[in-house]
Amino acid sequence: MCTYKKLKGCLLLFSMFPFLLIGQTVTKSVVVLNGGAYSDPNDYVTLANYNPETGITQTIATIFTHSVQGLLVHDGFAYAAAQDSLAKVNIGSGEIVATLAVAGVNKFAVYNDLLIVSRQFPVTSDFVQIRKIADLELITSIPEISDEAWEITVAGDSAYVSVAGGWAATQGKLAVLDMKNLAFVREVNFGEDALGIGPSFIKGEDMFFVCKTPWGGTSGTIIKYNLFTSTYSFDQSEYAFGKVAGIYGDELFLLINGNIGTFNLSTMAVENVNLVPNPFSSLDITALVLDSVSELLYVNYSYWVSPDGVGKIYNLSGNELGGYEVGISAEAVAVNYADVTNIEALVEDRTTPAIYPNPCSNQLTIKDLPDGGDIEIFDLAGQLKYSGRTERDNAQTIEVANLPSGVFFLKVSGHREQHFIKFIHQ
């Protein structure tokens, strides 16, 4: 039986307490997009799914093209940009729902039932497309955007597109789109200080853009852009910035001089240059993502030729907690969240156990138990307070007198089913 401490060591097997509140977002899995070996024409892009509960990584789909540009996970589906192909994959079944040839397909964002797609070389116009999220059908293009487009962030009814341009670009721009009317609003030229403009994140009324340092460069820039006033400022650091994992609190987790570091968005300064140094001499950090629910960092270490790479998992203090499988050129990773809006939707056996009395004091009786299952009680902090086995399928009484007063969650597990029930101890 896993205790809370063991859960921490086992990578939070239940994904940072998914049993807490109905309607809560939980971490369901982590999705990795592998590009394959560039030198091997028969080594294709693969989509893999890592299950934190089982620790198993499974390849769920193959996209018959080469190289990876972008990956978005939304509502149980993965949207993959693989060379000049756009694919939609059901993460649960591995079914490729739709795949299209889209020249220069790059990054994605979602607005309601629309998929916003940015594009890069070899296209020379229509750098953003709007498509139906259901079947990827093209609705319209945005011809006013002046150069190759990269990351996209949606805030309210507006989409903010980083316009980094191509490899020879000398400045960075921001395009703003009206998503209600699918129209171009304006383009802001940030100038040469925004060279390499890319990932963007919202915190309060501000949006922060990370300008990735060009090859051979030694400094990086963060742009702070106010969503209400459209004013902006630059913070230039004497460090090379790279790929970004995400924001947690005031901390932006990103590559700094090739290692994972942090940038404080309140002080607008680099806080930790070497939170997680790259432990490999022959592998690069090719992708990383912050799981804000489980408070974990998932990091892909790989290269563009064999052997396969290595996936590592860290907490936000930089301590290594475990690993997962990645392939060659594992250039994208994303978290597959789930919204637990109805616990019964997770249960194959619809006969939900009943508990009484609720509130309880000394004893708690459970009816309609699954045969040969487990009973566990957790507090609001996710700590295991009781564990035992079901003794019969009718009713069972357990002693809870040693529990402090408060709210607890009873987890009943049986063959191919799980039930979560909240109760009060007084």
N, C-alpha and C positions, 0 to 999 in steps of 0.2 A: 504494500500500500504506500503510495507516495505521500509524504508529508509536504508542508509548504516549502521547507528548506530544499527538499528534493525537487520540487517543482522549479525552483530557481535554477538548480543545477541541470535540470532536464529541459531547459529552454522554455519554461513556463508552459507546460504541456497543454494547459487549458487556455492558452492565449490571453494571459493577463486577466483572469477571472471572468470568463464569459458568462458565468452563472450569476452575476450580480443583479442587474436590473433588466427586466424585459424592456426592449426598445433600445438597448445598448449596442454600440458598435463593438465587434470583436474581430480579432485576427483569425481568419480562416486558413490562409496559406500564403506562401510567398512564391511568386512566379519569376522564372529566369528565362531570358531569351539568349540562346547561344548562336553565334554566327557561323561557327565551323571554321575549318582550316582554309585560308584563302588559296593555298596552293593545291587543294584537292577539289576538283570540280564535282565530285560525287559526295562531298561532305556538306550537307545542307543545314539551313537554319532549323533549330529545334526549340520547342517551347516545353519547359519543364516546370513541375509543380512540387514544391516542398511543403510537406505537412508537419507543422511544429509539434503536433500531438503524437505522431508516430515516429518522427525523425526520418521519414522516407522521402526521397526525391524520385519522382517518376516523370519520364518523358511522355507528354500527352499529345503532341502534334509535331509534324514535320512540314515546314514550308519550303517548297522546292526552289529556293533561290539562295543567294549568298549575301552575307554582311547584314548588320543590324543598325538601324537608325533610331528607332523609338519604340517604346512600349507603354501602353496605358491599360490599367486594370480598372474596370468599372462594372458594378452590379453583376459580378460573376462571369464576366467576359474579358478576354484579353484582346487588345487591338495592337497589332504588330506591324511595324514598318520594317520590311526586310528587302533591302536593295530597292527595286522599283515595284514592290508588291505590297499591298495593304490586305491584311488578313484579320478576320474576327473569329476567335476561338472560344468555345464554351469550356471554361476551366473545369467544370465538374465532369463532363463526358469526354473532353478532348476533341469533340466534333468541330471541324472547320466550317463555321456557319456561312461565311462568305470570304472570297478572295478575289482581288482585282489587281490589274496592272495599273499602277499610278506612278508616273514618272516623278522622281525626286521626293517621294513621300518621306516625311521626316518625323514630326512630333504631333501630339494630339491633346485635345481637351474636350470636355463634354459640356453642353448647355442644353438642359431639358432633354429632348429626344434628338438632338443634333450632335454630330461629331465634327469638331473643327480640326482641320488637317493643315499643317504647315508643310511647305515644300522648299526644296533646295535644288542645286545643280542636278540634272542638266537643264531644268526648266529655266526659262528667261522671263516668264510673266505668270500671272495668276498664282502668286506665291502662297495664297491661302484658299482652301476650298471648304465649303460647308456641305456635309453629307448626312443622310439619314443614318441614325445609329442602328436601326433595325437591320437593314440590308446593305448599307454603305452606298446607296444610290446617291449620285451627285445632285445637289440642289442648285448651288450657284458657286461662283468663284469671286474673289475680291481682287479685281485688276489694279486697284490704286496703290497697292503696296509695292514699294520701289525696288526691293531686293530680296534675297533669299531669307526665308522666315524660319524661326527656330521655336523655342518654347512658347507655350500659350498658357495664360492664367485667366480664369473667368471670375469676375467680381460683379455680383448683381446681374444686370442685363448687358454688361460690357465684357468684351474679350480684349485682353492686352497681349500683343504679339511682339516678341523680341525679334527685331530685324537686324541680324548680325551680318548679313551679306555673305559673300563667298570667301575663299582663302586669301584673296588679295584685297579684302575690304580694309578701309582705313578709318571707319567710324561706325558707330552703333546707333540704331534708331528704335523707336517704339511706335507700333501701329495700334490704334484703338478702333474697335468695331462695335457697332450697335447690333446686338444679337436679336433684339425684338424685331427689327426691320431688316436684318441681314445686310447691313450697310456699313461702308467705310466712314469713319468719323474724322480722323486726322492722323497724321504721322509726325512724331516729334523726333528731331535730329539731335541726339545727345552729343554728337561730335566725336572726336578721336579719343576722349576719355572713356567712352563706352565701347571701345573696340572689344569684340568678343562677347557682347551682351547675350545672355542666355537664360538660365533658370530664374524664375521669379516666384515670390511667395508673399502672401498677404499676412500682415500682423496689425490688427486694429485698423486704423484708417490709412495705413501706409503699405506700399508695395515695395519689396526689395528685389533688385535685379543683381545677379552675380555676373560680372564680366570676366569670362574665363581668359586666362593669360595666354596669348599666342605662343606658338612653339618657340622656345629660346628666350622668352621674356622672363623678367624677374619681379614684376609687380602686378598687382591685381586691384580691381575696383569694385566697390559695392555702390549701387545707386539707390537712394531712398526717394521714392516718388509718392506724393500725397494724392490719394484717390479723389479727394474733394476739391482741392485747390489746383491740382496739376502742377504744383511746384516740385522741384527736385534738387537734390544735392548729391555730391560725390564724396566717397571716402576712398582714398588711394592708400594701399598698404605696400610695404616693401617685401611682399611675399607673392609667389605665383599661385593663383587660384585655379582650381580645376572643377571636376564634377561635384555635384551637390547632393547630399542625402536628404536634407529637409530641416525644418525648424521645430524646436521643442522649447517652449517658454521663450526666453530671450536669446537662446543659443541657436545659431545656424551652423549645422554640421556640414563640412565640405572638405575637399582636398586642398591642403596648403603645403606647397613645396613637395608634392607627391605623397604626403601622408594625410591621415584624417585629423583634422583640427576643428576648432570652433571659433566663430566670430560672434561677438556680443552685439546684438542689435540695439541695445539701450545705450551702450557707450560708443557704438560704431567703431569697434577696434578688435583686432585679432586677440583672442583670449588664450588659446592653447594651440600651439603650432604642432605638437606631437601627441595628440590624444591617443591615436593608434598609429604607430609607425608601421610601414609596410615590412612584414617579416620576411619577404621573399626577395632574393636578388635577381631572379629570372622571370618574375611575374609582376604585372602592373595591376593597379586597382582600376578595373575596367567598368565597374558600376557599383553603386551603393545606394541604399535607401533607408530612411528612418521609419520604423514602425512606431507611430506615436501612441498607439493603444498599448502595446506590450513594452514600450520604452526600450526598443532594441535597434541596433544597427545591423543590417545585412550587407555584406561586402563581398563582391566578386573579385577574385584575383585570377587573372588569366593572361594569355598571350595569343598572338595571331597564328601560331603554329603549335603543334603538339608539344608537350602532353596536355591532357585536360587540366583545367584550372582547379581552384580551391575556393569554396565558399566558407566564410567565417561569420560568426554571430557574436556581437559585443553588446554589453550594456552601455548606457550613456556615460558611464565613467571610464569607458575604454577597456573594461575587463573582458577577456574572451570567455564565452560561455559554451561554445560548441561550433558545429559546422554543418554544411549541406553540400550537395554535389553540384558542380558547374562543369561546363564543357570548354571547348576552345572558343576564344573570342566571345566570352560571356559579357556582352556589352550593355545589357539592360536587366534590371531587377525591379520588381514592384510588389507591393503588398496587396493581397486579396482580402479586403474587409467584408464582413457580413453584418447586417443589421438584424439583431435578434428581436424582431417585433412580435413574434408569436412562438413561445417555447414549444408548443405542440407541433409546429411545423418541422421541428428537429426530431420528432419522435415517430418511429414507424408504428409502434403499438399505441393506439390512441386511448387505451385504458390508463388514465393518469392516476397514480396513487393519491389517496386522500390522507390528510393528517388531522389529528385532533388530540387534545384541545388546541386552539390557536387564538389567543396567546396561551402558552403553557408555562408550567413552573417546574415540576419534578419529573414528569414523565411525558413522553410524546408517543402516540400510537399512529402507526402507518398501516393503511389498508390497501388492498389490491397490489401487492408487491409482485414484481417479476420474479420468476423462479431462478434461484442460484445467482443472485445479484449482489451488489455492494451498496452500502449506505454510508454517506459521508455528510458531515455538517461543516460549513465554512462560515467564518464571520465576514464582516464587511471589508476587512483588509485582505481577504482571501486566505486566511490562515485556517488550516485544517484543525477542527476542534473535536471531531469524533469520526471513527471509522469502524465499520462492522459489516457482517454478511447478513443477507436476508435468510431467515430461517424457515419461512413458510409463505405460501402465496395468498394467504387470507389476511392476517393482521399480525403486527409485531409491535411490541412496546419497548422503547429504549429509555434509559435513564439520562436525563439532561439537567439534573439538579446542580451539577458543577459548572454549568454555563453561567457567565455573567448576564446581567440584564441587557437586552438589546435585540437587534434584528439579525437573523441568521438565514442561511440558505441550505436546504436539504437537497442533496443530490442522490438520486436512486438510479443505479445503473444495472441493466440486465442484458440479456442477449439481444444485440442489435437495437437497443433502445436506451434513452437517457431521459430522466425527468428532473426538473428543477422546481423546488417549491419554497417560497419565502414564509418564514414564521417568526413570531416574536416570543422571546423568553423573558419572563418577568419574575 
